[in-house]
Amino acid sequence: MAADSSSSQLFGPLIAGIPIIAALLLLGTTIPTPACAEDMNSLTEIIGVLTDYQRVPGFDDGPAADYIAGRLEEDGYDVQQEVFAVETDAGPATTQNVIGIKKGSGPGIVVVCAHYDVYGPDCPGADDNAAGVAVMLEVARALRTESLDRSVYFIAFSGEEVGLQGSADWLDRHADLAGDIIAAVNLDCVARGDELHVDTLPQYSWILDTVPESPAINHLIGSSLGGDHWRFWEHHIPAALITDNSGYTLRHTPDDTPETLNLSLAASCTEAVTGMVRTLAAADDTTPPAVEGSVEEDGTIRYAVSEPAVTHLIVDGTDFGALTSGQVTLPPGQHSVRVIAYDAAGNRGVLDLEADVPGTGRDTPGSDHQPGGISIPWKRTEEDREKYGMQHYGTPFVSLSYDGPREEDPETRVDGYVDGIWITGLEGGHTIIHASGLHRYEVAAVAGGDVVGYDETTYLVRRLYDDPMRYYIQNSAVREAQAPEDPLPLVPVACTVAASLLAVGYLISRRR
């Protein structure tokens, strides 16, 4: 599980109390028991073997990769081991991803993934993330003889702890497969605590409908934890994270050992993911929703979908998330628009539009309004900009949050403008996935047709871990090479982004 240093500072006091809370909850909570003793024994065996191996990327992690490959081969999978480079203070090194493929009878790919590397030589990595790999291998074993309509790729990524490098390498290397991936399920820390969380973005909320009902599983919109699922989101590929609620008390420490795990929770995870893959990869209906639409002369995007679906917009490379027809209006100029609709089976209907919006005289409110009445809580002040420079995001996931006006005021709506693209009735905390580059966010409170509040900010968004991490591995210690410190790291809050579901964390930028 990748963790930014600033997140540890923010959440440290809170998560320090999680073991006590979890223990109290366990007194009144029944954890589902595994289906049979064989499941428990197999999970125990895999976790035990992996925690005995060195699994630091580029630091003698080959035997662990070979073990994972051997398990997949035993179950009849077509196995590939793909080598990529990592940088260390000892010089260039190599590590590898392990991929086991089960071919389906039709088009489409479902990915089940888990990283097998650890934070350092002194970290056994039982929960983070031998348990995730063990569950992945158990799902592969359960499905080994089943005929499926869609192909399933089981991928053990390396390099997660050094900047999600394994998933980045695989997605870049297999860019031709991106359009075929129905969904990716990332397993990261699934065997400690008393509950599993399934996290995804609002535009991929249909994935939650594939999760079998279980008292040990809670569905959430948003993501408080980084991991390889971020790489899929960055490429506009549906993905969900499954993780436990144990926090960072033992992760990345020598105490993350097999003896501290709740294997019943891991067994519940195995059952849930097996059910998810069966649903995702055994779709009877592979017909995607039909999407029709156009861009009107004033730049308003309108569309219609043939069946109930989760629909979202990608404009000029930025995923604007789940928005309704007519809610987005483009500024003058040339634009590329993609409307994507997902049905319950993950079938994807796509409409691509090219728009050349003429100059209509429309402008953003910033042309004649000063900030006031509404505010962007995470923006830098002019004084801070002069002192520390341009605001940077180390992730493309940006929460369009704002403070005020009060939600109970029915006469006032809030409109957002992202690079001049107008979103009417913007919900606070709406999360978008930016294209890399410089961006401008404006927010306006409107009452009776008049702007009664305005604020704006400009920031730079980089690709995830744009500068590859370099780790020290000499002298049996691993620590991240420190980048120049930004005294004001950007830590925007991910607010509520879907009705009755809570966005669960902070989308955190890397210190620059």
Secondary structure, 3 states (H helix, E strand, C coil): CECCHHHHHHHHHHHCCHHHHHHHHHHCCCCCCCCCHHHHHHHHHHHHHHHHCCCECCECCHHHHHHHHHHHHHCCCEEEEEEEEEEECCEEEEEEEEEEEECCCCCCEEEEEEECCCCCCCCCCHHHHHHHHHHHHHHHHHCCCCCCCCEEEEEEECCHHHCCHHHHHHHHHCHHHHHHEEEEEEECCCCCCCCEEEEECHHHHHHHHHCCCCCCEEEEECCCCECCHHHHHHCCCCEEEEEECCCCCCCCCCCCCHHHCCHHHHHHHHHHHHHHHHHHHCCCCCCCCCEEEEECCCCEEEEEECCCCEEEEEECCEEEECCCCCCEECCCEEEEEEEEEECCCCCEEEEEEEEEECCCCCCCHHHCCCCECCECCCCCCHHHHHHHCCEEECCCEEEECCECCCCCCCCEEEEEEECCEEECCCCCCEEEECCCEEEEEEEEEEECCEEEEEEEEEEEECCCCCCCCEEECHHHCCEECCCCCCCCCCCCECCCCECCECECCECCCCCC
